[in-house]
Amino acid sequence: MNRAQIYGSALGMLSKYWLCSGLLLASCASQAPVNEAPLEIDGVRQIELTADDVAQRLSTKGEDFSRCYAREKLNFDVKALADFVFEFKVPNNGKNPKVAVLSQSHPGQEILSQCLSTVLRRTRFQGHIGKELTLKVPIKAPR
């Protein structure tokens, strides 16, 4: 096999590869788009609300939670600020979540408990398909 034959066969192989690649790219580009369901219809998410969605939304409430704790610090009878665990139920319309205190590390801090509960209750979510989402939400006192 001489040099011209080697180069010729190499170019032939490369041109076949380029042609094949071109066909693959063309076939990928010409594929019809997949019909995806809309994420929202009339303001209602077409997927269920997840714990991550709730956690992300509640993470924006840190300043409100801090205000509750700052207010409680003004009470001179308080030796230590309480940590809480709330039961948090988000209905599928996203409005008026139900909140209940499951536990608190230092009993008797009712004003703090009510303040944190109010912040949670006032948190709104987008309406979603599926059922009510129930979560345990821990809130730690600032140290």
Sequence and secondary structure as in RCSB ss.txt:
>XXXX:A:sequence
MNRAQIYGSALGMLSKYWLCSGLLLASCASQAPVNEAPLEIDGVRQIELTADDVAQRLSTKGEDFSRCYAREKLN
FDVKALADFVFEFKVPNNGKNPKVAVLSQSHPGQEILSQCLSTVLRRTRFQGHIGKELTLKVPIKAPR
>XXXX:A:secstr
  HHHHHHHHHHHHHHHHHHHHHHHHHHHTS       SEETTEESS   HHHHHHHHGGGHHHHHHHHHHHHT 
TT SS   EEEEEEE TT  S EEEEEEESSTT HHHHHHHHHHHHH    EESSS EEEEEEE    
